[in-house]
Amino acid sequence: MVTFTNNLKTVLLLGLLTGLLVAVGGMMGREFILPMLVIATLLNFGIFFFSDKLAISAMRGRELDAASGGDLHRMLVQLSERAGLPRPPRLYLSPHKAPNAFATGRSPSHAAVCFTQGAIDLLDPHELEGVMAHELAHIKNRDTLISTIAATVAGVLAMLAQWAFFLSPRGSDRVNPFISIIVVMIAAFGAALIKAAISRSREFVADAHGARIAGSPHGLISALRKLEAYSRRIPLVQPNPAQNNLFIVEPFAGKTITDLFATHPPTEQRIASLLRAA
């Protein structure tokens, strides 16, 4: 049922992006409708097959193999077997100092897990195991497809909002108020899109399933406490806040408009749920 729901949301998101681009073409003139339809088709193809690579690239991820990944790679292989995945996901390391991790990919056979250097430096092996198991639970539950595509589509909407500023008259010291309204509407729509497409309950499910994969919830509980505390001290600077839904804890960026993209339940609630099930 979860797989069917996520697949349906994926079709709706890609269809929405197509409709939006065709509508923009229609506003520009009838001659732009067909080119926009072609662009939308190419975008849909690229988003479906390459959104995971875009997410990894945005975080400057470097792939780790059995030799370079060491104990972390061995942990990934062992936990993937426990989770019943068809193959271990690819493993990546991001140079960001903010401690965090995420999973991405269109299916369990085409998935990847990425840790930031900050997470590697902060967490002990028991805690890393809890985080790894949580991310593998997302992959097993096929949360990664809808999460990555929703983030990419929202990023396209944010890009359209930025482009809208270029429509204001050149040489003017003031931004066209109508353009400002359009930008705010597109940004708000993108945030609403992310919240509608991604259920906050998925984190509770991944926490519970991850605890079973790891064999205990205590590593994940300890990791969540550390990640929540340290992420507030070291904000994750990344170009697309719509990607925040991918991470195990919401990247902290201060009280800004990007808070509209909040897709995680409070960490305290997640810990309490794990403790009740322990």
C-alpha positions in Angstrom: 0.0 0.0 0.0 2.9 2.4 0.9 4.6 1.6 -2.5 1.3 2.3 -4.4 0.7 5.6 -2.6 4.3 6.8 -3.2 4.1 5.8 -6.9 0.8 7.7 -7.2 2.2 10.8 -5.6 5.2 10.6 -8.0 2.9 10.5 -11.0 0.9 13.5 -9.7 4.0 15.5 -8.9 5.5 15.0 -12.4 2.1 15.7 -14.0 1.9 18.9 -11.9 5.3 20.0 -13.1 4.3 19.3 -16.7 1.0 21.3 -16.4 2.8 24.2 -14.7 5.4 24.5 -17.5 2.9 24.2 -20.2 0.8 26.9 -18.5 3.8 29.2 -18.4 4.3 28.5 -22.1 0.7 29.4 -22.7 1.1 32.7 -20.9 4.2 33.5 -23.0 2.3 32.8 -26.2 0.9 29.8 -28.1 4.1 29.2 -29.9 5.8 28.4 -26.6 3.4 25.7 -25.5 4.9 22.9 -27.5 8.6 23.8 -26.6 7.5 23.9 -22.9 5.9 20.5 -23.3 9.1 19.1 -24.7 11.1 20.7 -21.8 8.6 19.3 -19.3 9.0 15.8 -20.8 12.8 15.9 -20.6 12.6 17.3 -17.1 10.3 14.5 -16.0 12.7 11.9 -17.5 15.7 13.5 -15.8 14.0 13.9 -12.5 12.9 10.3 -12.3 16.2 8.7 -13.3 18.7 11.3 -12.1 17.1 13.0 -9.0 19.2 10.9 -6.7 22.4 11.9 -8.4 21.3 15.6 -8.2 20.8 15.2 -4.5 24.2 13.6 -4.0 25.8 16.2 -6.2 24.2 19.1 -4.3 25.8 17.7 -1.1 29.2 17.2 -2.9 29.0 13.5 -2.0 32.0 11.2 -2.7 31.4 7.5 -3.2 33.0 5.1 -0.8 33.8 1.5 -1.7 34.7 -1.4 0.5 38.3 -0.2 0.7 37.7 3.6 1.3 34.5 3.0 3.4 36.1 0.7 5.9 33.9 -0.2 8.9 31.1 2.1 7.7 30.8 0.1 4.4 30.9 -3.2 6.2 28.1 -2.0 8.5 26.1 -1.0 5.4 26.4 -4.5 3.9 25.5 -6.2 7.1 22.5 -4.1 7.8 21.3 -4.3 4.2 21.2 -8.1 4.6 19.2 -7.8 7.8 16.8 -5.4 6.1 16.3 -7.9 3.3 17.3 -5.4 0.6 18.2 -6.9 -2.9 21.6 -5.2 -2.8 23.5 -2.8 -0.5 22.9 0.8 -1.5 25.8 2.9 -2.7 27.6 4.8 0.1 28.6 8.4 -0.1 30.5 10.9 2.2 29.6 14.6 2.1 32.3 17.1 3.3 29.7 19.2 5.2 30.6 19.7 8.9 26.9 19.8 9.9 26.1 16.3 11.2 23.4 14.6 9.2 22.6 11.8 6.8 20.1 10.9 4.1 19.0 8.2 1.7 18.0 8.7 -1.9 17.1 6.6 -5.0 14.2 5.6 -7.1 14.1 2.0 -5.8 15.8 -0.4 -3.3 17.9 -1.6 -6.2 19.0 1.9 -7.2 19.5 3.6 -3.8 22.3 5.5 -2.0 23.0 6.5 1.6 25.0 9.6 2.3 26.6 10.7 5.6 28.2 14.1 6.2 31.7 14.3 7.6 30.2 16.0 10.7 28.0 12.9 11.4 31.0 10.6 11.0 33.1 12.7 13.5 30.2 13.1 16.0 28.6 9.7 16.3 30.1 6.5 17.7 29.7 3.1 15.9 26.5 2.2 17.8 24.9 5.5 16.9 26.1 5.3 13.3 24.4 1.9 13.1 21.1 3.3 14.3 21.2 6.1 11.7 22.2 3.7 8.9 19.4 1.3 9.9 16.9 4.3 9.8 18.0 5.2 6.3 17.8 1.6 5.1 14.3 1.5 6.4 13.4 4.5 4.2 14.9 2.6 1.2 13.0 -0.6 2.1 9.7 1.4 2.5 10.4 3.2 -0.8 10.1 6.6 0.8 13.2 7.7 -1.1 11.6 8.0 -4.5 8.8 10.4 -3.5 11.1 12.3 -1.2 13.8 12.9 -3.8 11.4 13.8 -6.6 9.3 16.1 -4.4 12.5 17.9 -3.4 13.6 18.2 -7.0 10.2 19.5 -8.2 10.1 22.0 -5.4 13.6 23.1 -6.4 12.3 23.7 -9.9 9.5 25.8 -8.5 12.0 27.8 -6.4 14.0 28.4 -9.6 11.0 29.6 -11.4 10.4 32.0 -8.5 13.9 33.4 -8.8 13.5 33.7 -12.6 10.4 35.9 -11.9 12.6 38.6 -10.6 14.2 39.0 -13.9 10.9 39.9 -15.4 10.9 43.2 -13.5 11.9 46.2 -15.7 15.6 46.8 -16.0 17.0 50.0 -14.7 14.3 50.2 -12.0 15.4 50.5 -8.4 12.1 49.0 -7.2 10.9 45.4 -7.7 7.6 45.2 -9.4 5.1 44.4 -6.6 3.1 42.1 -8.9 6.3 40.1 -9.5 7.0 40.0 -5.7 3.5 38.5 -5.2 4.1 35.9 -7.8 7.5 34.9 -6.2 5.9 34.6 -2.7 3.0 32.5 -4.1 5.3 30.1 -6.0 7.5 29.7 -2.9 4.5 29.1 -0.7 3.1 26.6 -3.2 6.4 24.8 -3.3 6.4 24.5 0.5 2.8 23.3 0.5 3.7 20.8 -2.2 6.5 19.3 -0.1 4.3 19.0 3.0 1.4 17.5 1.1 3.6 14.9 -0.7 5.6 13.8 2.3 3.9 12.5 5.4 5.7 13.4 8.7 4.6 10.0 10.0 7.1 8.4 7.6 9.9 9.3 10.1 8.1 7.5 12.9 7.8 4.4 10.7 11.4 4.6 9.6 12.5 5.0 13.2 10.6 1.9 14.3 11.7 -0.2 11.4 15.3 1.0 11.7 15.3 0.0 15.4 14.3 -3.5 14.3 16.9 -3.7 11.6 19.6 -2.5 14.1 18.3 -4.8 16.8 17.9 -2.0 19.3 16.5 1.5 19.4 19.1 2.9 21.7 21.8 3.7 19.1 19.2 5.7 17.1 17.9 7.5 20.2 21.4 8.6 21.2 22.2 9.6 17.6 19.0 11.7 17.3 19.8 13.6 20.5 23.3 14.4 19.3 22.2 15.3 15.8 19.4 17.6 17.0 21.8 19.4 19.4 24.7 19.8 17.1 22.7 20.7 14.0 21.6 23.8 15.8 25.2 24.7 16.5 26.4 23.9 12.9 23.7 24.8 10.4 23.8 22.9 7.1 24.4 25.3 4.3 22.9 23.9 1.1 21.4 25.6 -2.0 18.0 24.0 -2.0 16.0 24.0 1.4 13.4 21.8 -0.3 15.9 18.9 0.1 15.6 19.2 3.9 13.0 16.4 3.8 15.7 13.9 2.8 17.7 14.2 6.0 17.4 12.2 9.2 16.9 15.5 11.2 15.7 18.8 9.8 18.7 20.9 9.0 18.7 24.0 11.1 18.8 27.2 9.2 17.4 29.7 11.7 14.0 31.3 11.7 13.6 32.2 8.0 11.1 31.5 5.2 12.8 28.2 4.6 11.0 27.0 7.8 8.0 26.6 5.5 9.6 23.5 4.2 9.7 21.8 7.6 8.7 18.1 7.0 10.0 16.4 10.2 8.1 15.8 13.4 9.9 17.2 16.5 12.9 15.1 17.5 11.6 14.8 21.1 8.4 13.1 19.8 10.5 10.6 17.7 12.6 9.8 20.7 9.6 9.3 23.0 8.0 7.0 20.4 11.2 4.9 20.3 11.4 4.8 24.1 7.8 3.6 24.4 8.6 0.7 21.9 11.9 -0.2 23.6 
